[in-house]
Amino acid sequence: YYAKSQFDTVLFALMQQRDKTPFDSSGQVLILGTLEAQAQTLEDETIFEAGWTVFVPDPEDVDPVDKADHKWSGITVNAQYNDGVRTIDYAITVGL
């Protein structure tokens, strides 16, 4: 969940910092660069293993219905988590 929330945060910031993100190759570069920078940060934090990939489809390849809704779909981030704790199982007993 941490990695997903980090990607959500940087994409939200991208959308908030601009009047609009163009639905053209310059917008594609903005989105790709933002996601790649975050993936690299996660690798630097040893959360992702090296070898991750980010794909942002060309604007003309976005589903026409999504494009009409101003939604850039088809974006993928493929990465492998480094080994580590993913969940913590615990119990708490509180007595009086």
Secondary structure, DSSP 8 states (H G I E B T S, - for coil): -HHHHHHHHHHHHHHHSSS---SSHHHHHHHHHHHHHHHHHHHHTTSB-TT-EEE---GGGS-HHHHHTT-----EEE--B-SS------------
